[in-house]
């Protein structure tokens, strides 16, 4: 295929030969799944859209930061503030044209320097002044957020985990605009979010309620004060972590578990790199778990997350699996409509709908989201459809079909054991 650099187009040369071998190089695909992390970062100044090309910057030197796998760090992450570096530098050092004396202006198009520095995506929302960015690694984050700043501190803990994604998203928002900002970026490439500032305030409560309303994203909170979680008790899609704020357990937990195949693991018993286990009494542990919070402890010489549930007491893996089924059934049916010239409104078309739903549920069973029936060794799910004749005149008129439904029994996991042993003794007791 002709390749173009600048205005010159060069086609491959022809050769006098009867055989032409064409090679294709396949690269790893971006992780677009249900385990990616978004950091919510409050800033003072709104972002504006920069229409001109971004000025050149010096590419980040590999290894200039601490890099992934260097540990989660033990500092408080307060040095440097939450304002991105590109909004702190002077005009002659601006990254995207922003400065401390003017507006924070960014371009939606990435320059070559941006890509070399590890920036994967940038989108400015002019209505709210928010800017969304995806970074390749910790060094890429450090280009915009100084080392040991609160944002870098959270990202460092995330990338220190073995199962972190190939990216991290950071969303800068301004005061009073969180609702509209999250609405605009809700369906970007992330499922778990954590605030850079661990303070439990009105924005955090709002984010928790937004997650609860939409039922397809998680908010991960961390506090060392158990009383702070009382107001979130009963929330399905808010995860509470009781841990000292000198370590970012919230981003560490997401980095350690979230990108694993949904349904393949529970969130209990997980070891977090760079996180120190807390020395708890049995009463203290019981108090934490009765509050539906998760602590990080040591059991028999091994560090582990003490539980795996959300603030409602429902298990995270079950809810994560529910989101997976919802998203994939929707995606599969969308492809059905797009890839076929016509899905007929009759028994044939309804069977096509049923087949796609069955396909997703079968895959969910194989992943461990759906329970196995011990008698049949098959997944415990059922898809039901009603015929065209059962649809309302209004639905028929609008070409809408609403007669498909499904049920499944969620898979579970063993979190504790009680074993009964019997010892036969030859001693005769008097």
C-alpha positions in Angstrom: 0.0 0.0 0.0 1.4 3.5 -0.9 2.8 5.3 2.1 2.8 9.1 2.3 5.1 11.5 4.2 4.3 15.1 3.4 3.2 15.6 -0.2 5.1 12.7 -1.8 3.2 9.4 -2.4 5.4 6.4 -3.2 4.0 3.1 -4.4 5.9 -0.2 -4.1 8.1 -1.1 -7.1 7.1 -3.9 -9.4 9.2 -7.0 -10.0 9.3 -9.4 -12.8 8.0 -12.4 -11.0 4.9 -14.5 -10.8 4.7 -14.7 -7.0 4.0 -11.7 -4.9 4.2 -12.1 -1.1 2.5 -9.4 0.9 3.3 -9.2 4.6 1.2 -7.7 7.3 2.6 -6.8 10.8 0.1 -7.2 13.6 0.6 -5.1 16.7 -0.9 -5.5 20.1 -4.4 -3.9 20.2 -5.3 -1.2 22.7 -7.0 -2.5 25.8 -10.6 -1.5 25.3 -12.3 -3.4 28.0 -14.0 -3.0 31.4 -10.9 -2.6 33.6 -9.4 0.7 32.7 -8.9 3.5 35.3 -9.9 7.2 35.3 -8.3 9.6 37.7 -10.6 12.6 38.6 -8.5 15.7 39.1 -9.9 19.1 40.2 -8.1 22.1 38.7 -8.5 25.9 39.2 -8.7 27.1 35.6 -10.9 25.7 32.8 -9.3 24.4 29.6 -9.9 26.0 26.2 -9.5 24.6 22.8 -6.3 25.5 21.0 -6.9 25.7 17.3 -3.3 26.1 16.1 -0.7 23.4 16.0 0.9 22.6 19.3 4.5 23.9 19.7 7.3 21.4 19.8 8.4 20.1 23.2 11.4 18.1 24.2 10.5 14.4 24.2 10.5 12.7 27.6 13.6 10.7 28.2 12.9 7.0 28.8 13.3 6.3 32.5 13.2 9.9 33.4 10.5 9.1 35.9 10.5 6.2 38.2 8.7 4.1 35.6 6.3 1.3 36.1 7.1 -1.4 38.6 9.1 0.9 41.0 6.6 0.5 43.8 3.6 2.5 44.8 5.6 5.0 46.8 5.1 6.0 50.5 4.9 9.8 50.2 1.7 11.7 50.8 1.6 12.9 47.2 1.1 16.5 48.1 4.1 18.0 46.4 3.5 19.9 43.2 -0.3 20.4 43.5 -2.9 19.0 41.2 -2.5 21.5 38.4 -0.9 19.9 35.3 2.7 20.9 34.6 1.7 22.2 31.2 -0.5 24.8 33.1 2.4 25.7 35.5 5.2 26.4 33.0 6.1 29.8 31.6 5.0 30.7 28.1 8.3 29.7 26.5 8.0 26.2 28.0 4.3 25.6 27.4 3.2 22.1 26.4 -0.1 22.8 24.7 -0.1 26.6 24.7 -1.2 27.1 28.3 0.4 29.3 30.9 -0.1 30.6 34.4 -1.1 34.0 33.0 -3.6 32.9 30.4 -6.1 30.2 29.7 -5.2 26.5 29.6 -5.4 25.9 25.9 -5.1 22.5 24.4 -5.4 21.0 20.9 -7.5 17.9 20.4 -5.1 16.7 17.8 -1.9 15.1 19.0 1.5 16.2 17.7 4.4 13.9 17.1 5.9 15.2 20.3 2.8 14.2 22.2 2.9 10.7 20.8 6.7 10.4 21.6 6.0 11.5 25.1 3.4 8.7 25.5 0.1 10.7 25.2 -2.5 8.5 23.6 -5.6 10.8 23.5 -6.6 14.3 24.4 -10.1 15.8 24.3 -11.2 19.2 25.4 -14.8 19.9 26.5 -15.2 23.6 25.8 -18.7 23.6 27.5 -17.3 22.6 30.9 -13.6 23.5 30.6 -12.6 19.9 31.2 -9.8 18.0 29.5 -9.6 14.3 29.2 -6.3 12.6 28.4 -5.0 9.0 28.2 -1.3 8.2 29.0 0.7 5.2 28.0 2.8 4.9 31.2 4.0 6.7 34.3 6.8 8.6 32.4 4.0 9.9 30.0 2.0 11.1 33.0 5.1 12.9 34.4 5.3 15.1 31.3 2.1 16.9 32.4 2.0 16.1 36.1 5.3 16.5 38.0 6.9 13.6 39.8 5.5 13.2 43.4 2.5 15.4 42.6 -0.9 14.0 43.7 -1.8 12.8 40.2 1.6 11.2 39.7 1.4 9.6 43.1 -1.9 7.8 42.2 -0.6 6.9 38.8 2.6 5.5 40.2 0.6 3.1 42.5 -1.5 2.0 39.5 1.5 1.2 37.2 3.3 -0.6 40.0 0.8 -3.4 39.8 1.4 -6.5 37.6 -2.0 -6.3 35.8 -2.2 -2.6 35.0 -3.7 -1.6 31.7 -1.7 -0.2 28.7 -3.0 3.2 29.7 -4.4 5.5 32.4 -7.0 8.2 31.8 -6.9 11.5 33.7 -9.8 14.0 33.7 -9.2 17.6 34.8 -12.4 19.3 35.8 -13.3 22.7 37.4 -15.4 23.3 40.5 -19.1 23.0 40.0 -18.8 21.2 36.7 -18.4 17.5 37.7 -21.8 16.3 36.7 -21.6 17.7 33.2 -18.0 16.7 32.8 -18.7 13.1 33.7 -21.7 13.1 31.5 -19.6 14.1 28.5 -16.8 11.5 29.1 -18.9 8.7 30.7 -18.5 6.3 27.8 -14.9 6.8 27.1 -12.4 4.0 27.6 -12.6 3.5 31.4 -14.8 1.7 33.9 -13.2 2.4 37.3 -12.6 5.9 38.7 -10.8 7.3 41.7 -10.4 10.9 42.9 -6.9 12.3 43.1 -7.9 14.1 46.3 -9.1 11.5 48.9 -11.3 14.1 50.8 -14.9 12.9 51.0 -16.9 15.9 49.8 -20.0 16.8 47.8 -18.2 15.9 44.5 -17.4 12.4 45.8 -21.0 11.9 46.9 -22.2 13.1 43.5 -19.9 10.8 41.7 -21.1 7.9 43.8 -24.7 8.7 43.0 -23.9 9.0 39.3 -22.4 5.5 39.3 -25.4 4.1 41.2 -27.8 5.7 38.7 -26.0 4.4 35.6 -24.9 1.0 37.0 -22.0 0.5 34.6 -19.0 2.2 36.3 -17.3 1.9 39.7 -16.1 4.6 42.1 -13.2 3.5 44.3 -12.8 5.5 47.6 -10.1 5.4 50.2 -10.1 6.8 53.7 -8.4 5.8 57.0 -11.5 7.0 58.8 -14.2 4.3 58.8 -16.9 6.9 59.7 -16.4 8.6 56.3 -18.0 5.6 54.5 -21.2 5.6 56.5 -23.0 7.8 53.9 -22.1 5.4 51.1 -23.4 2.3 52.9 -25.7 0.3 50.5 -24.1 1.7 47.2 -23.6 -1.1 44.8 -21.1 0.7 42.5 -19.0 2.4 45.2 -16.0 0.5 46.6 -14.7 1.6 50.0 -11.1 1.0 51.1 -10.0 1.5 54.7 -6.2 2.4 54.5 -3.7 5.0 55.4 -3.6 7.8 52.8 0.2 7.8 52.6 -0.3 4.9 50.1 -2.7 4.9 47.2 -4.5 1.6 47.8 -7.4 2.7 45.6 -5.5 2.8 42.3 -3.3 -0.2 43.3 -6.4 -2.4 43.7 -7.7 -1.4 40.3 -4.3 -2.0 38.7 -4.0 -5.4 40.4 -7.4 -6.9 39.5 -9.6 -4.9 37.1 -8.0 -5.8 33.8 -8.1 -9.6 34.4 -10.7 -11.5 32.4 -14.1 -10.5 33.9 -15.4 -13.6 35.8 -12.1 -15.2 36.2 -11.3 -13.9 39.7 -12.6 -12.6 43.0 -11.3 -9.3 44.5 -10.5 -10.9 47.8 -7.0 -12.4 48.6 -5.2 -10.0 46.1 -1.7 -8.9 46.8 -0.9 -5.2 46.1 2.6 -4.1 45.2 3.8 -1.3 47.4 0.9 -1.3 49.8 1.6 -2.0 53.5 -0.7 -4.4 55.3 -2.5 -3.0 58.3 -2.2 -4.8 61.7 -5.8 -5.3 62.8 -7.4 -7.1 65.7 -10.2 -9.5 64.9 -12.7 -6.9 66.3 -11.2 -4.1 64.1 -11.4 -6.3 61.0 -15.0 -7.3 61.8 -15.9 -3.6 62.2 -14.4 -2.8 58.8 -16.2 -5.7 57.0 -19.5 -4.9 58.8 -19.2 -1.5 57.2 -18.7 -3.2 53.8 -15.2 -1.8 53.4 -12.0 -3.6 52.4 -8.8 -3.6 54.4 -5.4 -4.8 53.4 -4.0 -7.3 55.9 -1.5 -10.1 56.3 -2.7 -13.7 56.7 -0.2 -16.5 57.3 2.7 -14.4 56.1 1.0 -13.2 52.9 -0.5 -9.8 52.2 -4.1 -9.8 50.9 -7.2 -7.7 50.4 -9.5 -8.8 53.3 -12.7 -8.8 51.2 -14.0 -8.3 47.7 -17.3 -6.5 48.1 -18.7 -3.0 47.3 -20.4 -0.7 49.8 -23.7 -2.6 49.4 -22.1 -5.9 50.4 -22.5 -7.3 46.9 -19.4 -8.8 45.5 -17.4 -6.7 43.0 -16.8 -9.7 40.6 -20.6 -10.3 40.4 -21.3 -6.7 39.6 -18.4 -6.5 37.2 -19.7 -9.6 35.4 -23.2 -8.0 35.2 -21.7 -4.9 33.5 -19.8 -7.2 31.1 -22.9 -9.0 30.1 -24.9 -5.8 29.7 -22.2 -4.2 27.5 -21.5 -7.2 25.4 -25.1 -8.1 24.7 -25.7 -4.5 23.6 -22.5 -4.5 21.4 -23.4 -7.8 19.8 -26.9 -6.8 18.9 -25.6 -3.5 17.6 -23.3 -5.4 15.3 -26.2 -7.6 14.2 -28.1 -4.5 13.0 -25.1 -2.9 11.4 -23.6 -6.0 9.6 -26.8 -7.2 8.0 -28.6 -5.4 5.2 -31.8 -6.2 7.0 -32.9 -8.0 10.1 -36.4 -9.1 9.2 -39.2 -8.5 11.6 -40.3 -12.1 11.6 -39.3 -15.5 13.1 -36.0 -15.4 11.2 -35.0 -12.0 12.5 -36.1 -12.8 16.0 -34.0 -16.0 15.9 -31.0 -13.9 14.8 -31.5 -11.7 17.9 -31.8 -14.8 20.2 -28.7 -16.4 18.7 -26.6 -13.3 19.4 -27.8 -13.1 23.0 -27.1 -16.8 23.5 -23.6 -16.4 22.1 -22.7 -13.7 24.6 -24.2 -15.7 27.6 -22.3 -18.8 26.5 -19.1 -16.7 26.5 -19.9 -15.3 29.9 -20.3 -18.8 31.2 -17.0 -19.9 29.8 -15.4 -16.8 31.5 -16.8 -17.7 34.9 -19.5 -15.0 35.0 -22.3 -17.5 34.9 -22.7 -20.5 37.2 -22.4 -24.1 35.8 -25.3 -26.4 36.2 -23.9 -29.5 38.0 -26.5 -31.8 36.3 -26.0 -30.6 32.7 -22.4 -29.2 32.9 -23.8 -26.2 31.0 -24.3 -22.6 31.9 -27.3 -21.7 34.0 -28.9 -19.1 31.7 -32.0 -18.9 29.5 -33.0 -16.7 26.6 -36.7 -16.0 25.9 -38.2 -14.4 22.8 -41.8 -13.7 21.9 -43.1 -13.8 18.3 -44.0 -10.9 16.0 -47.7 -11.6 16.7 -47.2 -10.7 20.4 -45.7 -7.3 19.7 -47.8 -4.1 20.1 -49.1 -2.2 17.1 -47.0 0.8 18.2 -43.8 -1.3 18.3 -44.6 -2.8 14.9 -45.2 0.7 13.5 -41.9 2.0 14.8 -40.0 -1.2 13.8 -39.1 -1.8 17.5 -38.7 -5.2 18.9 -38.9 -5.6 22.7 -39.7 -9.2 23.1 -36.3 -10.6 24.0 -35.2 -11.3 27.6 -32.7 -13.4 29.4 -31.9 -14.6 32.9 -28.7 -16.2 34.3 -27.4 -17.4 37.7 -24.3 -15.5 38.6 -21.2 -17.5 39.4 -19.9 -17.4 43.0 -16.6 -18.1 44.8 -15.4 -19.6 48.0 -14.1 -16.9 50.4 -13.9 -18.9 53.6 -13.8 -22.5 54.8 -15.0 -24.6 57.7 -13.5 -28.1 57.8 -14.7 -30.8 60.2 -12.2 -33.4 61.2 -12.6 -36.6 63.2 -9.7 -38.3 65.1 -10.0 -42.0 66.0 -8.2 -42.6 69.3 -7.3 -45.9 71.0 -7.4 -44.2 74.4 -10.1 -45.6 76.7 -11.6 -42.8 78.6 -12.7 -43.6 82.2 
